[in-house]
Amino acid sequence: MTIPSAAALWFLPFVLPICLYVAFTDMREMRIKNHAVVALAAVFVVVGLVAVPPWSGDWLPGTLGPLSFSLPVYAWQLHHLIVVLILGILLNAAGVMGAGDAKFCAAAAPYVWLGDLLSVAAILMATVLAAFTTHRLAKHTGLRRFAPEWKSWEQGKKFPMGLALAGALAIYLILGAVYGS
């Protein structure tokens, strides 16, 4: 994996509780709360200064349209937030994904190193399948009695994607801590 294991280790203790909260609230209310998304982004902004300090390390070249310039890794990772937020707004407007899901993806984007994009896609696919299957099975078993008031049980074809998105981010950071560069 491309993510530095030290960076993943720095992020994990702060991101993991947010991911658990997002998964829980999305199952309970079918909403990803804005304060959780802001907290996730804020963790990268603050902890990222220690995990991938912009004042040390190489500056990486890149282009934005006709402009070519170099930025520290920290700035490139923050750039992911803006790009994914714009894509998420477009996908939400097209009805492909919920607004909370789009905002969560944008806030999670800085944590994903570009070299790990295929790994993250595989983790996300596996997590979506596992979360969907588990949620649907739990819906029709006695486990439902532990949380009978959850809105996600009664949503028909709708699914709380926060469960899968948060799970995928947590799994990526855990794997990054173990197998990162």
C-alpha positions in Angstrom: 0.0 0.0 0.0 1.1 3.5 -0.8 -0.2 5.2 2.4 2.6 5.5 4.9 2.0 3.2 7.8 3.0 5.9 10.3 0.3 8.2 8.8 -2.3 5.5 9.0 -1.4 4.9 12.7 -1.7 8.6 13.4 -5.2 8.8 11.8 -6.7 5.5 13.1 -7.4 6.5 16.8 -9.3 9.6 15.6 -11.0 8.3 12.5 -12.2 4.9 13.9 -14.6 6.4 16.4 -16.0 8.7 13.8 -16.5 5.8 11.4 -18.3 3.8 14.1 -20.6 6.8 14.8 -21.3 7.3 11.1 -22.3 3.7 10.6 -24.5 3.7 13.7 -26.3 6.9 13.0 -26.8 6.0 9.3 -28.4 2.7 10.4 -30.5 4.4 13.1 -31.6 7.5 11.2 -30.7 6.9 7.6 -28.6 10.1 7.8 -24.9 10.9 8.0 -24.7 13.8 10.3 -22.9 16.9 9.2 -20.9 17.2 12.4 -19.4 13.8 11.8 -18.3 14.8 8.3 -16.8 18.0 9.6 -15.0 16.1 12.3 -13.6 13.7 9.8 -12.3 16.5 7.6 -11.0 18.4 10.7 -9.1 15.3 11.9 -7.2 15.2 8.6 -6.5 18.9 8.7 -5.1 18.9 12.2 -3.6 15.4 12.6 -2.4 15.5 9.0 0.0 18.3 10.1 1.8 15.7 12.2 1.1 12.5 10.1 2.2 14.1 6.8 3.8 17.4 7.7 3.7 19.8 4.8 7.1 21.4 5.8 9.0 18.2 5.5 9.3 15.7 2.7 9.3 16.0 -1.1 7.0 18.3 -3.0 5.2 16.4 -5.8 4.6 17.9 -9.2 1.2 18.0 -10.7 -1.1 19.8 -13.1 -4.5 21.4 -12.8 -5.7 22.2 -16.3 -3.0 24.1 -18.0 -1.1 24.9 -14.8 1.8 22.9 -13.6 3.1 23.2 -10.0 4.5 21.3 -7.0 2.8 20.9 -3.7 3.5 18.9 -0.5 1.8 15.6 0.0 -0.5 17.1 2.7 -1.8 19.7 0.1 -2.4 17.1 -2.6 -4.3 14.9 -0.1 -6.5 17.9 0.8 -7.0 18.5 -2.9 -8.8 15.1 -3.0 -11.5 16.5 -0.7 -12.4 19.3 -3.2 -12.3 16.9 -6.2 -14.5 14.3 -4.5 -16.9 16.9 -3.1 -17.5 18.3 -6.6 -18.0 14.7 -8.0 -20.3 13.9 -5.1 -22.4 17.0 -5.7 -22.9 16.0 -9.3 -23.7 12.4 -8.4 -26.2 13.6 -5.7 -27.8 16.0 -8.2 -28.2 13.0 -10.6 -29.8 11.0 -7.9 -27.1 8.4 -7.8 -26.1 8.9 -4.2 -27.3 10.7 -1.0 -26.0 14.0 0.1 -24.6 12.6 3.3 -22.8 9.8 1.4 -21.3 12.4 -1.0 -20.1 14.6 1.9 -18.7 11.6 3.8 -16.8 10.5 0.7 -15.3 14.0 0.3 -14.2 14.1 3.9 -12.7 10.6 3.6 -10.9 11.4 0.4 -7.8 13.0 1.9 -7.0 9.8 3.8 -6.8 7.8 0.6 -3.4 7.9 -1.3 -3.8 8.0 -5.0 -1.6 4.9 -5.4 -4.1 2.9 -3.3 -7.1 3.8 -5.4 -7.6 0.2 -6.8 -7.1 -1.3 -3.3 -9.7 1.1 -1.9 -12.1 0.3 -4.7 -11.7 -3.5 -3.9 -12.2 -2.8 -0.2 -15.3 -0.7 -0.9 -16.8 -3.4 -3.1 -16.2 -6.1 -0.5 -17.5 -3.8 2.3 -20.7 -2.9 0.4 -21.5 -6.5 -0.3 -20.8 -7.6 3.3 -22.6 -4.6 4.9 -25.7 -5.0 2.6 -25.8 -8.8 3.2 -25.4 -8.4 7.0 -27.9 -5.6 7.2 -30.5 -7.5 5.2 -30.0 -10.7 7.2 -30.1 -8.9 10.5 -33.3 -7.2 9.4 -35.1 -10.6 9.2 -33.6 -12.2 12.4 -33.9 -11.7 16.1 -31.0 -9.2 16.0 -33.6 -6.6 14.9 -35.0 -6.7 18.5 -31.8 -5.0 19.8 -32.6 -1.9 17.8 -36.3 -2.0 16.7 -36.5 1.8 16.2 -33.8 2.0 13.5 -35.2 3.6 10.4 -33.0 1.5 8.1 -35.1 -1.6 8.8 -38.1 0.0 7.1 -36.6 1.6 4.1 -37.4 -1.0 1.5 -34.7 -0.9 -1.2 -32.8 1.9 0.4 -29.6 1.0 2.3 -27.6 2.9 4.8 -24.4 3.4 2.8 -22.7 5.0 5.7 -22.3 1.5 7.1 -20.2 0.5 4.1 -18.4 3.8 3.5 -17.3 4.1 7.1 -16.3 0.4 7.2 -14.3 0.8 4.1 -12.4 3.8 5.4 -11.7 2.0 8.7 -10.5 -1.1 6.9 -8.3 0.9 4.6 -6.6 2.7 7.5 -6.1 -0.5 9.4 -4.6 -2.2 6.4 -2.5 0.9 5.8 -1.2 0.7 9.4 -0.2 -2.9 8.9 1.0 -3.0 5.3 1.7 0.7 4.4 4.9 2.0 3.0 
